[in-house]
Amino acid sequence: MKTKPRRRVQERLGARSEQTERTFTEYISRKKALESRLQSLREALTEAERMNKALKTGRTPDLVVRLLQALEDAGLFKHFTVVGTYALYAYETAASVRVAPGALATQDVDLLWDARRRVQFMTDLEQSDSSVLKVLKRADPSFERKEGPNKTAINARGFEVDFLRRQPVEDDPHPFRFSADEGDLWPVQAVRASVLTSAPRFEHVVISPTGRMALMSTIAPATFVEFKRWLAEAALQREVAKRRRDRLQADIVQDLLDQGLLVV
């Protein structure tokens, strides 16, 4: 029998023969080699995390790192992009600098869902045999859907995860719930989110104070600057304090670009 990944479905290879015996022997050999390599990688990861903690390398909130890893483990990482303030953690890590704490003050992370890939997303979510809210619970079991807008998940400490999407284009489904689970989340339309959806991506490993690591996918720094300047200057309905922070964040990232510490 051959077991397929994720859903653990078994597939019969056929009657016992020299060929199936050879296939089985090769499988066992490969499995032992892969298990040995996996164990070595786990040990290397543990050592790297210890080193990160000892050297105080990271400061991305540990919950954010756990969320990113939960999405990766569920096979959903490629469908979500971190936008907003938390993108600064990827930029500062890549540039080997520390962004001023005042520019990072927030209690929610925005995840942009790519509606263009909804068919693949639904397939991947089905294979994970889960819902988006359940995936968040793997990072923190206290996450629940917030009363009111169904786009938001909130944990016991008041940290929120908001799910955004572009405004409907052509055959984009709307409204759209991530899964058939009635308790699951709904991504909400965001103004100019189409700009972020089509923007080039910027990926970098981020590190938490505990040493834990995860890959963050966000928008290219130049797009971040452009979008933040638009929020600061044109989004007049936005709170003044947030617009002031938007301008500060845009200036910080532009400075990193001007110094050549970030690649456009």
C-alpha positions, -999 to 999 in steps of 0.1 A, spaced: 0 0 0 11 36 -7 0 64 16 -5 98 0 5 129 21 -19 153 39 -51 132 39 -33 99 45 -52 81 17 -38 47 8 -34 34 -27 -29 -2 -37 2 -8 -58 -9 -42 -72 -3 -79 -66 30 -89 -49 58 -93 -75 94 -86 -81 86 -51 -92 64 -43 -62 90 -58 -39 117 -37 -55 94 -6 -52 89 -14 -15 126 -18 -8 134 14 -26 107 32 -6 120 19 27 155 30 18 144 65 8 122 68 39 151 60 62 173 85 44 147 112 45 139 106 82 176 108 90 179 141 71 147 154 88 161 147 122 194 165 113 174 195 101 153 195 132 184 195 154 199 223 133 167 243 136 166 239 174 202 250 176 195 281 154 165 290 175 186 288 207 213 310 191 186 335 180 173 337 215 207 340 231 218 368 207 184 385 209 182 385 171 145 387 167 116 408 179 87 399 156 59 390 180 59 353 187 22 350 179 27 364 144 55 339 138 33 311 150 5 323 127 28 323 97 40 288 105 4 275 110 -5 287 76 26 271 61 19 238 79 -17 238 65 -5 244 30 -21 279 28 9 302 31 9 311 -6 -26 324 -5 -20 351 21 2 382 22 10 402 52 2 439 46 3 469 69 25 475 99 38 440 104 55 441 70 81 463 87 94 433 106 103 416 73 120 448 60 140 455 92 152 419 93 163 420 57 180 453 62 196 443 95 182 474 113 157 481 141 127 502 133 116 526 160 91 510 183 66 538 178 62 529 141 54 493 150 26 499 176 -4 479 167 -26 450 180 -37 435 148 -22 419 117 -37 423 82 -37 392 59 -45 398 23 -63 369 6 -56 365 -32 -91 360 -48 -74 353 -81 -64 319 -68 -96 310 -50 -100 276 -68 -65 265 -57 -72 279 -23 -104 259 -18 -86 228 -30 -57 233 -5 -81 241 23 -100 210 17 -69 189 17 -59 204 50 -94 192 63 -98 224 82 -111 260 82 -91 292 83 -103 298 119 -92 263 129 -58 270 114 -54 301 135 -63 281 166 -33 259 159 -12 290 166 -34 301 196 -64 280 207 -81 311 222 -88 326 187 -125 331 180 -145 350 154 -151 385 167 -186 397 172 -197 419 143 -175 419 112 -168 383 102 -134 392 88 -118 394 122 -104 367 145 -95 378 181 -77 359 208 -80 361 246 -55 389 248 -72 411 223 -49 405 194 -68 406 161 -62 390 127 -80 408 98 -86 392 65 -88 415 35 -95 410 -2 -97 432 -33 -130 446 -44 -148 421 -67 -135 419 -102 -152 399 -130 -162 366 -115 -148 371 -80 -173 355 -56 -189 380 -32 -197 376 -4 -172 347 2 -166 326 33 -134 307 34 -150 273 40 -183 256 45 -179 259 82 -205 284 94 -181 296 121 -154 304 96 -142 339 86 -151 361 56 -124 383 39 -137 419 36 -132 442 6 -105 468 12 -101 500 -8 -72 498 -33 -65 462 -22 -63 453 -59 -30 473 -59 -16 452 -31 -29 419 -47 -10 425 -79 21 440 -63 54 422 -64 61 401 -33 89 404 -8 97 373 13 121 371 42 125 350 74 114 368 105 124 358 141 106 361 174 122 369 208 119 332 216 141 324 186 113 308 166 115 315 128 90 317 99 89 330 64 69 361 59 54 370 25 46 407 22 45 434 -6 76 449 -22 90 478 -2 84 503 -30 47 494 -31 45 496 7 58 532 5 34 542 -22 4 527 -4 13 542 29 17 576 14 -17 573 -3 -32 564 31 -15 593 48 -24 619 21 -56 607 4 -75 585 28 -91 615 46 -117 594 64 -88 576 82 -80 586 118 -54 614 120 -31 594 143 -31 564 119 -24 587 90 5 602 109 19 567 115 14 558 79 36 587 69 62 577 94 63 541 81 65 553 45 95 575 54 113 547 72 110 522 44 119 549 18 150 557 38 160 520 38 155 519 0 176 551 -5 204 536 15 204 505 -6 195 483 25 164 470 7 160 459 -29 131 474 -47 
